[in-house]
Amino acid sequence: MRPHEPQSATVPVGIGLRRGELMREIETQRPALDFLEVAPENWIRFGGPAKARFKALLEDYPLYTHGLSLSIGGPAPLEMGFVDAVGEFLDEYQPRLYSEHLSFCSDNAHLYDLMPIPFTEAAIEHVVARIDTVQQRLGRRLVLENVSYYSPVASTMDEQSFILKILERADCDLLLDVNNVFVNSVNHGYDPYAFIDAMPAERVCYLHVAGHHEVEPNLIIDTHGAPVSTPVWDLLAHTYRHVGAVPTLLERDFDIPPLTDLMDEVATIRRVADQALNGEAA
């Protein structure tokens, strides 16, 4: 079976491509993945052998992209030179989609973190206008991810209402990060199942699932550095029942284990998806 053929009867599943040992393992083992994901800004400036290795992997695996630096909610003007550089990358490699974070990461300098946008009408107008600018410049639909956050922001509405209004007013799609929903539900005291059910299924075109670190029973940190927890697996199953067979990424950015361990979690995603979509008990 070729690696790029879907391994689940229902849902394509992939992992993030990271240079170093993980990339070497993928190159040598050619695991049964349905796609690879990269952050464009981590690959834009690479040429020579690194680019050749990257292109060789894309002969076997479709590409999804998930950016880190667009700062769609930032107060500073959009960096159009950066947008154009991303556009050139997308034009060259033709990924299935370009996703980013519904957050900001820069003002007069890069903040090296994903900061929450205040949940206000003014912020919605600001973000919607910037989404339109980016989509017009790239000639592509933008897919935005709900992010985790830890401190209250100066808001006039809740997170759910904020996301729904952005999706309603901007012609963009949603990357629904299931772990982020769970993390925020614990940290800010809401029902994660009701949150998932409120998201418009027709706008959800991509899912992320990851591990987190429980500091206290009411404080969870989204680390992407641990296996997926049982409550998040349960929420993922519920998500599939709501949105259907949506491509899903296993996120692991820190304390990355051997590829065989990641593939065990990939197998769990496929099993959860198949059971949820076929009406089987977990």
Buried (B, 14 or more C-beta within 10 A) or exposed (E): EEBBEBBBEBBBBBBBBBBEEBBEBBEEEBBBBBBBBBBBBBBEEEEEEEEEBBEEBBEBBBBBBBBBBBBBBBEEEBBEEBBEBBBEBBEEBEBBBBBBBBBBBBEEEEEEEBBBBBBBEEBBEBBBEBBBBBBEBBEBBBBBBBBBBEEEBEBEBEBBBBBBBBBEBBEBBBBBBBBBBBBBBBBBEBEBBEBBEEBBBEBBBBBBBBBBBEEEEEEBBBBBBBBBBEBBBBBBBBBBEBBBBBBBBBBBEEEBEEBEEBBEBBBBBBBBBBBBBEEEEE
